[in-house]
Amino acid sequence: MMIRNFALFLLLGLALLLADCAPQPPPTPTPTPGLSRHLLVEVMGDLSHKRPGWGEYLPLSFGTALDRDDLLRAAPDAHGLVVCADLEPFQIPGDYLGGLPCRRSEPVFVRGRDLVDGSFHIGIRVPLYEIEMLIAMLIARVRELGLDERATWLLEAEVYATYRQRDNAIALLEKLAAEDDAPAVYRRLGDFYLEGGLCAKAQEAYEHALDGYCALKDKEGEAYILVGLGLTHRCNHDDDMARDHLEQARDLYLALGDATSTTWVEWLLTENDR
């Protein structure tokens, strides 16, 4: 009996040990009030980034939205500042080569007055005053960062955009665009205009952004804007021009090695032919 009990005890201990050693699933991202993107808000000198699949580094400019799996590169005399989606800043020092250490989190979005975690509808009705209080809290946090005016306006616009206050976001970006020629600002404006069905304004913003990205030799920016222009021409019921711009975007993404974006544009081309 003692031997059998000892064997059972040994087996139980072994099972517990194996359970402790078993690989654990990654932690689930915590929904937190914040932005939907990580934004580059300061750029000095030669900064560039590279995404998985890309065959080259591309230049970074003010307002660029970064991914957590981007590889960042800074020249010895360069530096930059990224504000992560949780509004925590990350300084890019000179001679840096590494990833973006923003924490993995899923901002809580608002669709109408429904609460949404990432792309999953939580089904909680949020009173409008609570949404306004959340936005006010985040705007205060942005201002506490002590950044210059253009970075502050960009981040405040992103707060409004994240929580579906598109008109407020557009007003801030238009004010910023009047003083700053950054293509990322016009890119975001073009997206908002297109979402609102303002096709002529979207086309004007995208064309301004395209000029900036071409001057920077930012192929990802060029490709994205060509997609935007394609969708703008579709909005104007000009399917031939839409196809031409989408094909140019697909070819750029393909040459860059961006398989995900290439597939996305190919799907848009299929939709364009229907």
C-alpha positions in Angstrom: 0.0 0.0 0.0 2.8 2.4 0.9 4.6 1.7 -2.4 1.3 2.3 -4.4 0.7 5.6 -2.5 4.2 6.7 -3.2 3.9 5.9 -6.9 0.7 7.9 -7.1 2.3 10.8 -5.3 5.3 10.6 -7.7 3.0 10.6 -10.8 1.0 13.5 -9.4 4.2 15.5 -8.8 5.4 14.7 -12.3 2.1 15.8 -13.9 2.3 19.1 -12.0 5.9 19.7 -13.1 5.0 19.0 -16.7 2.1 21.4 -16.5 4.4 24.1 -15.2 6.8 23.5 -18.1 4.2 23.4 -20.8 4.3 26.4 -23.2 1.8 29.0 -22.2 -0.3 31.0 -24.7 0.7 34.7 -25.1 -1.1 37.1 -22.9 -4.3 38.6 -24.3 -3.9 42.3 -25.2 -5.6 44.5 -22.6 -8.2 46.9 -23.9 -7.0 50.4 -22.9 -8.2 53.8 -23.8 -5.8 55.3 -26.3 -5.1 55.7 -30.0 -5.5 53.2 -32.8 -2.0 53.7 -34.1 1.7 54.4 -33.1 2.7 57.7 -34.6 6.0 59.3 -35.4 5.8 62.9 -34.2 9.4 64.1 -34.3 12.0 63.4 -37.1 15.5 64.8 -37.2 18.0 63.5 -39.7 17.9 60.2 -41.6 15.3 57.8 -40.1 13.9 54.8 -42.0 12.0 51.6 -41.4 11.4 48.2 -42.9 8.5 45.8 -42.5 8.5 42.0 -42.8 8.8 41.1 -46.4 10.1 44.4 -47.6 13.3 44.3 -49.6 14.6 47.7 -48.5 14.3 50.4 -45.8 12.1 53.3 -46.6 12.4 56.9 -45.3 10.3 58.0 -42.3 8.6 61.4 -42.1 6.4 63.3 -39.6 3.1 61.6 -39.0 4.0 58.1 -40.2 2.0 55.4 -38.6 4.3 52.6 -37.4 3.7 48.9 -36.7 5.0 46.9 -33.8 6.9 44.6 -36.1 8.7 47.5 -38.0 12.5 47.5 -37.9 13.7 51.0 -37.3 17.0 52.5 -38.4 18.5 55.8 -37.4 21.7 57.5 -38.7 24.3 58.4 -36.0 23.3 62.1 -36.0 19.5 61.4 -36.3 16.8 61.0 -33.7 13.0 60.7 -33.5 10.1 60.4 -31.2 7.2 57.9 -31.5 4.1 58.2 -29.4 2.7 54.7 -28.9 -1.0 54.0 -29.0 -1.1 54.0 -25.2 0.3 57.6 -25.4 3.7 56.5 -24.0 6.6 58.1 -25.8 9.6 56.2 -27.3 12.7 58.1 -28.2 14.6 56.8 -31.2 18.3 57.6 -30.5 21.0 58.1 -33.0 22.6 55.0 -34.5 19.5 52.9 -33.5 18.7 49.7 -35.2 15.9 47.7 -33.6 12.2 47.2 -33.2 9.4 49.4 -31.9 9.0 48.7 -28.2 5.4 49.9 -27.9 3.3 47.7 -25.6 0.9 45.2 -27.2 -2.6 46.6 -26.4 -5.9 46.9 -28.1 -7.4 50.4 -27.8 -11.1 50.5 -26.9 -13.0 52.0 -29.9 -16.4 53.5 -30.1 -18.7 52.7 -33.0 -21.6 55.1 -32.8 -22.2 54.7 -29.1 -21.3 51.0 -28.9 -18.1 49.8 -27.3 -15.8 47.9 -29.5 -12.6 46.1 -28.5 -10.4 45.9 -31.6 -12.7 44.4 -34.2 -15.0 42.6 -31.7 -18.3 44.2 -30.8 -18.7 44.1 -27.0 -22.3 45.1 -27.1 -22.1 47.8 -24.4 -24.0 51.0 -25.0 -21.9 54.0 -24.0 -23.5 57.3 -23.0 -22.3 60.1 -25.2 -21.1 62.1 -22.2 -18.8 59.2 -21.2 -17.3 59.2 -24.7 -16.7 62.9 -24.4 -15.2 62.5 -21.0 -12.8 59.8 -22.3 -11.8 62.0 -25.2 -11.2 65.0 -22.9 -9.0 62.7 -20.6 -6.9 61.6 -23.6 -6.6 65.1 -25.0 -5.3 66.2 -21.5 -2.8 63.3 -21.6 -1.6 64.4 -25.1 -1.0 67.9 -23.8 0.9 66.6 -20.8 3.5 65.2 -23.2 4.7 68.8 -23.8 5.2 68.4 -27.5 5.3 71.1 -30.1 2.1 72.4 -31.6 2.1 70.3 -34.8 2.7 67.0 -32.9 0.0 67.9 -30.4 -2.5 68.7 -33.2 -1.7 65.4 -34.9 -2.2 63.4 -31.7 -5.4 65.2 -30.8 -6.8 64.6 -34.3 -5.9 60.9 -33.8 -7.8 60.8 -30.5 -10.9 62.2 -32.2 -10.5 59.8 -35.1 -10.1 56.7 -32.8 -13.4 57.6 -31.1 -15.3 58.3 -34.3 -15.3 62.1 -34.0 -14.3 62.5 -37.7 -15.4 66.2 -38.1 -13.2 67.2 -35.1 -10.3 65.2 -36.5 -10.6 66.8 -39.9 -10.8 70.3 -38.5 -7.5 69.8 -36.6 -5.8 68.1 -39.6 -6.9 71.0 -41.9 -5.4 73.5 -39.5 -2.2 71.4 -39.4 -2.1 71.0 -43.2 -2.3 74.8 -43.6 1.1 75.1 -41.7 2.8 71.8 -42.5 3.4 70.0 -45.8 3.8 66.5 -44.4 2.4 63.9 -46.8 1.1 61.8 -43.9 -1.3 64.7 -42.8 -2.8 64.9 -46.3 -2.9 61.1 -46.5 -5.1 61.0 -43.3 -7.2 63.9 -44.6 -7.8 62.0 -47.9 -8.9 59.0 -46.0 -11.4 61.0 -43.9 -12.8 62.9 -46.9 -13.2 59.6 -48.8 -15.0 58.0 -45.8 -17.4 61.0 -45.8 -18.0 60.7 -49.5 -16.2 64.0 -50.3 -14.6 62.7 -53.5 -13.2 66.0 -54.8 -11.6 66.9 -51.5 -10.2 63.4 -51.1 -8.6 63.5 -54.6 -7.0 66.9 -53.9 -5.6 65.7 -50.5 -4.3 62.5 -52.0 -2.6 64.2 -54.9 -0.9 66.6 -52.5 0.3 63.6 -50.4 1.5 61.8 -53.5 3.8 64.7 -54.5 5.3 64.6 -51.0 5.9 60.9 -50.9 7.4 60.9 -54.4 9.8 63.7 -53.2 10.8 61.5 -50.2 11.0 58.4 -52.4 8.7 56.6 -49.9 7.3 53.7 -52.0 4.9 52.5 -49.4 3.4 56.0 -49.2 3.2 56.3 -53.0 1.5 52.9 -53.2 -1.1 53.7 -50.5 -1.9 57.0 -52.1 -2.4 55.4 -55.5 -4.9 53.1 -53.8 -6.7 56.1 -52.4 -6.8 57.8 -55.7 -8.1 54.6 -57.3 -10.9 54.5 -54.8 -11.6 58.3 -55.3 -11.9 57.7 -59.1 -14.3 54.8 -58.3 -16.2 57.2 -56.1 -16.5 59.5 -59.2 -17.6 56.4 -61.3 -14.5 56.5 -63.4 -13.6 52.8 -63.4 -10.8 53.1 -66.0 -8.9 55.6 -64.0 -9.6 53.6 -60.8 -8.1 50.5 -62.4 -5.1 52.4 -63.7 -4.2 53.7 -60.2 -4.9 50.4 -58.5 -2.6 48.5 -60.9 0.2 51.1 -60.3 -0.3 50.5 -56.5 -0.2 46.8 -56.9 3.0 46.9 -58.9 4.7 49.1 -56.3 3.6 46.8 -53.4 4.8 43.8 -55.4 8.2 45.3 -56.1 8.5 46.3 -52.4 7.8 42.7 -51.3 4.6 43.6 -49.4 2.5 40.5 -50.0 -0.3 41.5 -47.7 -0.9 44.8 -49.4 -0.5 43.3 -52.8 -3.3 40.8 -52.0 -5.5 43.6 -50.7 -5.1 45.6 -53.9 -5.7 42.6 -56.1 -9.0 42.1 -54.2 -9.9 45.8 -54.9 -9.1 45.3 -58.6 -11.5 42.3 -58.6 -14.2 44.4 -56.9 -13.6 47.2 -59.5 -14.4 44.8 -62.3 -17.8 43.7 -60.8 
